Amino acid sequence: MTLFVRRLPALLLLALLAACRSFSVSPMQFERVSRDYNAMLRWQESAMAATTFVDKGARSAYEAKVAASAGVKIADYRVISWECDPDKGEARVKVEFDYYVPPSTRLKTVTDEQKWVYREEPGQEGWRLTTLLPDFK
């Protein structure tokens, strides 16, 4: 048996692992993660969004922003732009949130410029948000 034939299973496994990583870092995968995050904010699930998507280094500051914006109700959001660089493991999303603060019904708009990074560390695998919530005034 040749050396190549004996190493073929290992090479196939290596190729499979590389393909799995490239799917995780892919723009399609990032788009799904970003959409899920913004939908959580839309449905007032900011605390869950923090534990699911926010980078560990930014989590305590993010949670403080969540507490500061406790009365805010997000009515809708629009993704203005997004870019994803899978080779660098970085992405940016610009989102507009329409919101109000009860008892007022006056709708306001704020722009959120989100920065994301792809992490491979245990407990951090996947796309992680590194920026905080915008200031809802």
LINRATA-V128607 format. One record per residue. OMEGA is omega in whole degrees, 0 to 359 (999 if undefined). Layout:
omega->OMEGA
omega->OMEGA
//
This chain:
omega->182
omega->180
omega->180
omega->182
omega->179
omega->181
omega->182
omega->179
omega->179
omega->179
omega->178
omega->178
omega->178
omega->179
omega->178
omega->178
omega->178
omega->179
omega->179
omega->180
omega->182
omega->175
omega->181
omega->182
omega->187
omega->177
omega->179
omega->179
omega->178
omega->180
omega->179
omega->180
omega->180
omega->179
omega->179
omega->179
omega->183
omega->176
omega->177
omega->177
omega->181
omega->183
omega->174
omega->178
omega->184
omega->181
omega->178
omega->177
omega->180
omega->183
omega->183
omega->191
omega->188
omega->178
omega->183
omega->181
omega->182
omega->190
omega->182
omega->177
omega->178
omega->180
omega->175
omega->177
omega->177
omega->180
omega->181
omega->181
omega->186
omega->183
omega->185
omega->176
omega->179
omega->182
omega->183
omega->174
omega->178
omega->173
omega->181
omega->178
omega->173
omega->177
omega->183
omega->176
omega->184
omega->180
omega->178
omega->183
omega->181
omega->177
omega->177
omega->178
omega->174
omega->185
omega->172
omega->176
omega->170
omega->185
omega->174
omega->179
omega->180
omega->13
omega->179
omega->175
omega->180
omega->181
omega->178
omega->179
omega->176
omega->178
omega->179
omega->177
omega->185
omega->174
omega->183
omega->174
omega->176
omega->181
omega->177
omega->180
omega->177
omega->182
omega->181
omega->186
omega->176
omega->181
omega->182
omega->177
omega->181
omega->180
omega->183
omega->173
omega->176
omega->176
omega->175
omega->186
omega->999
//
